[in-house]
Every structure is written in structure tokens, then in C-alpha cells.
Amino acid sequence: MIDIKHACKVSAVWMSVVYLVCFAGVAFFPGSRAFFLRYALHYEDAALGESVMTFSTFMSGLVIWDIAAVLAAGLFAALFNTIKK
């Protein structure tokens, strides 16, 4: 059995660390944003627009990605605990 609350907490912390590293990487190397997004979007040439990096965009992105991580971990743990071998 997986402890769902613990899995959600761990996933939120892990996503926070990954997001912080990613945000800092793009802040220090702005050209890397277009390079990585091109390959993350499967070679699509997406119009990326202006890169706006503020405390507000950092916090909103952090919250959004932490929510996504918690939902994914919660769903995984619930399915793992429900589905029998």
C-alpha cells in the first residue's frame, strides 16, 4: 500500500526542485528556452512570444506544476492501492 498523502507531499517537493532548477536555467541562459521547448514539443516550431520572467510568473508556474504533480501522484497511489495483482 502506498501512503497517498506522503506520495503527494514528496511529489510536490520534487516538482518544486525541478521547477526551480528549470526556471533558474532559463533565467541564466535565456536562449535555452526555445531550444528545449522545440524538442519538448516534438520538433514543433511554436511561436514562443516574449519571455517574461518575474516573481509572479515564477510563483504561478510553481503552483500550477505542484498541483499537477500532486494530482498525478494521488491518482497513481490510488490506482496502485486499488488494482490488485
N, C-alpha and C positions, 0 to 999 in steps of 0.2 A: 504494500500500500504506500502510496505517495502522499505526504502531508501537503495538501493543496495550498494552505496559507504560506508554508515555508517555501514551496516552489515558486509561488507568486512573488514573495519578497526577494528571493535570490535572483529571479529573472529581472525584476525591476532594478536591482543594484547592478547586475551585469549589463543591462541595456544602458544604464546611466554612464557606466565606464566607457562602453563602446561609443556612445554618442559624444561624450566629452572628447575622446581621442579624435573622432572624426571631425567634429566642429573645430577643434584646435588645428588639425591638419589643414583644413580648408582655410582657416584664418591665416596661418603662416605661409601656406602655398596656394594662393587663390586659383592658379591655373590648373590645379589638380581636380577641381570640381568638375569641369567639363570633361576631362579625361576619364575620371572614374564613372561619371554618370553615363557617358557614352557606352561603356562596357556593361554597366549595371542594367542599362535599358536595352540590352541585346543589340548593340550596334545601331541604335536609332539616333538620328540627328535631331534631337529635341531642342526647341528654342528655349534656352535656359533663362533668358532675361537677365536682369541686373542681379548681382549677388549682394543681398542686403544681410549684413551680419551685425545684429545688435543684441543687447541683453534680452530684449523681448522675444526676438526670433529664437535665441538660444533656449530660453525657458519654455516657450510654446512647443518647440520641437522636442525638447526633453520630456515634457508632459505627455505629448502625443505618442512618442515612441515607448515610454514607460507603460502607458495604458495598453498599447498593442502587445507589449511583452507580457504583461500580467494576464491579459485575456488569453494569449496563446498558451502560457504555462498553465493557467487554470483549466483550459479546455483539454490540454494534454493530460494533466493529472487526473481530471475527472474521467476521461476516456480510459486511461490506463487502469484506474481503480474499478471501472465498470465492466470492461471487456475481460472475460476470463480466457485462460489458455485453452 
